[in-house]
């Protein structure tokens, strides 16, 4: 048993995610985290920063060959387009030459007593030209098939059918490739930063979207997801966990009439993932907000999707967006020079939970028997003295004020 314990064989521990390793002290990890560049899940231009590796079942790409060709880059798509046509022309040109060679047409060139399969076919080059004329239905009239060649008639039927299939497939692929609405998404813009500020007495996270074209996006809708790693109560680590953020799904505000730039608002309530996050806590978080705008292109009716993301450094606490819409003589004008501009505004630095609790305490009724006896000026002086010591949120001094009133009430009774 001792020999087994002292054996040089070591058992490899399972490879853990990087976020769960504790190989370095916490201070070093914090320094490395501050130095390293934030890794995005979705880049600002909308492209997903994910690469698929070790895909063994590559045959699945061939099962959907049409989509595979459409998804290829333009240089590969054009190369395959030219290659398919060239291969089919060469293949059927070789077949026409083979028929002429087997029948002996090449040995009776210029013999008027001999009826060839294809008139004026005297070699592989002429057979290749005849193949092109047949598949593209050009028909110059110089090389024509005769009725004394049943195998040539059969080959003519096969090439005509296969040529139509190749034309339909490749032309359809090129048409879909050209008409893809990806470029339409280039004219859908998102604000550089997202902001957190008060709106209608509620703490909200906001970002702005706009459409640069005059043609509208029909049935436009917007979604937002929070990308953040989490660890469950059972100890399971979930990297890049996705959480939905309500941007008006229950009220219909997520369906946009995107004629002018709009500010998309996410109310930070008890159902929001930002419910417990304050300004100081936000600076330490590693999270990413992915926003997705979908709709149909008015000109083509095809579905278009534009994406962008906001990391922690791009979420500004205590700011609002500068207005960009002005009323001119008979029309509204949008100034896109100010599309990304923000200005600072007075905003509590505490979390939405703390703000809601303090506002609830501020609405508690005071003791009615003492109100008539208290000096209002003394109460205001107490509020002014206690206000600088608080964390900047409204309504924090209500509990202490109620305690002072209770003490005064007891003293007055004595």
Secondary structure in CASP SS format (residue, H / E / C, confidence):
PFRMAT SS
TARGET T0000
AUTHOR 0000-0000-0000
METHOD secondary structure of the structure
MODEL  1
X C 1.00
X H 1.00
X H 1.00
X H 1.00
X H 1.00
X C 1.00
X C 1.00
X C 1.00
X C 1.00
X C 1.00
X C 1.00
X C 1.00
X C 1.00
X C 1.00
X C 1.00
X C 1.00
X C 1.00
X H 1.00
X H 1.00
X H 1.00
X C 1.00
X C 1.00
X C 1.00
X C 1.00
X C 1.00
X H 1.00
X H 1.00
X H 1.00
X H 1.00
X H 1.00
X H 1.00
X H 1.00
X H 1.00
X H 1.00
X H 1.00
X C 1.00
X C 1.00
X C 1.00
X C 1.00
X C 1.00
X C 1.00
X E 1.00
X C 1.00
X C 1.00
X C 1.00
X C 1.00
X C 1.00
X E 1.00
X C 1.00
X C 1.00
X C 1.00
X C 1.00
X C 1.00
X C 1.00
X C 1.00
X C 1.00
X C 1.00
X C 1.00
X H 1.00
X H 1.00
X H 1.00
X H 1.00
X H 1.00
X C 1.00
X H 1.00
X H 1.00
X H 1.00
X H 1.00
X H 1.00
X H 1.00
X H 1.00
X C 1.00
X C 1.00
X H 1.00
X H 1.00
X H 1.00
X H 1.00
X H 1.00
X H 1.00
X H 1.00
X H 1.00
X H 1.00
X H 1.00
X H 1.00
X H 1.00
X H 1.00
X H 1.00
X H 1.00
X H 1.00
X H 1.00
X H 1.00
X H 1.00
X H 1.00
X H 1.00
X H 1.00
X H 1.00
X H 1.00
X H 1.00
X H 1.00
X H 1.00
X H 1.00
X H 1.00
X H 1.00
X C 1.00
X H 1.00
X H 1.00
X H 1.00
X H 1.00
X C 1.00
X C 1.00
X C 1.00
X C 1.00
X C 1.00
X C 1.00
X C 1.00
X C 1.00
X C 1.00
X E 1.00
X C 1.00
X C 1.00
X C 1.00
X C 1.00
X C 1.00
X H 1.00
X H 1.00
X H 1.00
X H 1.00
X H 1.00
X H 1.00
X H 1.00
X H 1.00
X H 1.00
X H 1.00
X H 1.00
X H 1.00
X C 1.00
X C 1.00
X C 1.00
X C 1.00
X C 1.00
X C 1.00
X C 1.00
X C 1.00
X C 1.00
X E 1.00
X C 1.00
X C 1.00
X C 1.00
X C 1.00
X H 1.00
X H 1.00
X H 1.00
X H 1.00
X H 1.00
X H 1.00
X H 1.00
X H 1.00
X H 1.00
X H 1.00
X H 1.00
X H 1.00
X H 1.00
X H 1.00
X H 1.00
X H 1.00
X H 1.00
X H 1.00
X H 1.00
X H 1.00
X H 1.00
X H 1.00
X H 1.00
X H 1.00
X H 1.00
X H 1.00
X H 1.00
X H 1.00
X H 1.00
X C 1.00
X C 1.00
X C 1.00
X C 1.00
X H 1.00
X H 1.00
X H 1.00
X H 1.00
X H 1.00
X E 1.00
X E 1.00
X E 1.00
X C 1.00
X C 1.00
X C 1.00
X E 1.00
X E 1.00
X E 1.00
X E 1.00
X E 1.00
X E 1.00
X C 1.00
X C 1.00
X E 1.00
X E 1.00
X E 1.00
X E 1.00
X E 1.00
X E 1.00
X E 1.00
X E 1.00
X E 1.00
X E 1.00
X C 1.00
X C 1.00
X C 1.00
X C 1.00
X C 1.00
X E 1.00
X E 1.00
X E 1.00
X E 1.00
X E 1.00
X E 1.00
X E 1.00
X E 1.00
X E 1.00
X E 1.00
X E 1.00
X E 1.00
X E 1.00
X E 1.00
X E 1.00
X C 1.00
X C 1.00
X C 1.00
X C 1.00
X C 1.00
X E 1.00
X E 1.00
X E 1.00
X E 1.00
X E 1.00
X E 1.00
X E 1.00
X E 1.00
X E 1.00
X C 1.00
X C 1.00
X C 1.00
X C 1.00
X C 1.00
X C 1.00
X C 1.00
X C 1.00
X C 1.00
X E 1.00
X E 1.00
X C 1.00
X C 1.00
X C 1.00
X C 1.00
X C 1.00
X E 1.00
X E 1.00
X E 1.00
X E 1.00
X E 1.00
X E 1.00
X C 1.00
X C 1.00
X C 1.00
X C 1.00
X C 1.00
X C 1.00
X C 1.00
X C 1.00
X C 1.00
X C 1.00
X C 1.00
X H 1.00
X H 1.00
X H 1.00
X H 1.00
X C 1.00
X C 1.00
X C 1.00
X C 1.00
X C 1.00
X E 1.00
X E 1.00
X E 1.00
X E 1.00
X E 1.00
X E 1.00
X E 1.00
X E 1.00
X E 1.00
X E 1.00
X C 1.00
X C 1.00
X C 1.00
X C 1.00
X C 1.00
X E 1.00
X E 1.00
X E 1.00
X E 1.00
X E 1.00
X E 1.00
X E 1.00
X E 1.00
X E 1.00
X H 1.00
X H 1.00
X H 1.00
X E 1.00
X E 1.00
X E 1.00
X C 1.00
X E 1.00
X E 1.00
X E 1.00
X C 1.00
X C 1.00
X C 1.00
X E 1.00
X E 1.00
X E 1.00
X C 1.00
X C 1.00
X C 1.00
X C 1.00
X E 1.00
X E 1.00
X E 1.00
X C 1.00
X H 1.00
X H 1.00
X H 1.00
X C 1.00
X C 1.00
X C 1.00
X E 1.00
X E 1.00
X E 1.00
X C 1.00
X C 1.00
X C 1.00
X C 1.00
X C 1.00
X C 1.00
X C 1.00
X H 1.00
X H 1.00
X H 1.00
X H 1.00
X H 1.00
X H 1.00
X H 1.00
X H 1.00
X H 1.00
X H 1.00
X H 1.00
X C 1.00
X C 1.00
X C 1.00
X C 1.00
X C 1.00
X H 1.00
X H 1.00
X H 1.00
X H 1.00
X C 1.00
X C 1.00
X C 1.00
X C 1.00
X H 1.00
X H 1.00
X H 1.00
X H 1.00
X H 1.00
X H 1.00
X H 1.00
X H 1.00
X H 1.00
X H 1.00
X H 1.00
X H 1.00
X C 1.00
X C 1.00
X C 1.00
X C 1.00
X C 1.00
X C 1.00
X C 1.00
X C 1.00
X C 1.00
X C 1.00
X H 1.00
X H 1.00
X H 1.00
X H 1.00
X H 1.00
X H 1.00
X H 1.00
X H 1.00
X H 1.00
X H 1.00
X H 1.00
X H 1.00
X H 1.00
X H 1.00
X H 1.00
X H 1.00
X C 1.00
END
